[in-house]
């Protein structure tokens, strides 16, 4: 119904059948003639990766989470495979989703949805800019666009975790050296362990 109404994006998503794929790729009611998917796997992954003793959810919620997350992953993979634009979002402030861990969403796309690290970075930058209709000014490094970029100490194509602690952020040409965020070490440790296990 949302796609038929012409929405620009679907967040979270679920399994895609042929009808949904057609509506994503050729959507006559959407502003640009197509719609995009923003899987936000970070919102659901912890509910399946951690035990109920950690999440505090009921058995019914845990089982429901598995169904929902399986559908989200299947939808993200299908969207990637058929060329539906896939952007990046996290649902920051959801349980176990911190404001500084966007890189983890990229890692989840690689681990579960068939993205390469380069494709995941592209989704977070150029595709997001296109989805938000700001690609004329940001989303890639080109003449005439604002200087938005990060400088890292390691190659994110070798490990997306390099994005976790940028040495420099340049936002609209303004440098922020060694940006700091309040970190939650206990949450980060749980997420690291869960990624290693799965």
Phi, psi and omega in degrees: 000319180296316178296318178297331178282348174095026180296151178285323183221154169244125177266148182073290178078183179201190180302142181252130172257181184299321181295316180293319178300317179298319179291324176296315188275330180225085186249099185297339181268349180281150184306318183256006180087001177207166178235163181240161177247135174238094192297327183046052180298334181301331182289326184260330185308312182299328182293337177262332186277334182255154176289162179296336177294335178269315185281330182078012181270162180282169178298320179296316178297322179295315179294320178297319179300320179298316179297315182295313182293321175302318178293319178299315180295315179299318179295318179296318179296315180297317179300316178299315185294326183261000175088017172292135177301127180242120177260184184236129172213166185231342190061047178311142181089356167290163179304127178071011178247109183263161184288344185254004187252031179303329180302332180293326177298320177298317180297324178293321177298322178291313186292322189245336189248008174084010179282149166275163175304320179297319178294321179295317177297318178300319179299321183283341184249278186296318181291316177300318179298320179293317179301319182275000180061037175240018185291346176288340183242341182206177178106344177204161178267104181214155175305137177089350178263157178293153181277094174243115180195167174240148174245129187242160177272351182216168182277116181292343177287339176270327176204116179297342177298342176301335180285348185293328184224080180294144176284330183207136171243130174246117181243115182052038177086358181259121183280142171233104183280135178043062181299144182241144174226148173293123184253152179246091187301324181294319178292316180300318180297315178300317180293319177301313181296320181294321179294324179291325182287325188270000000 
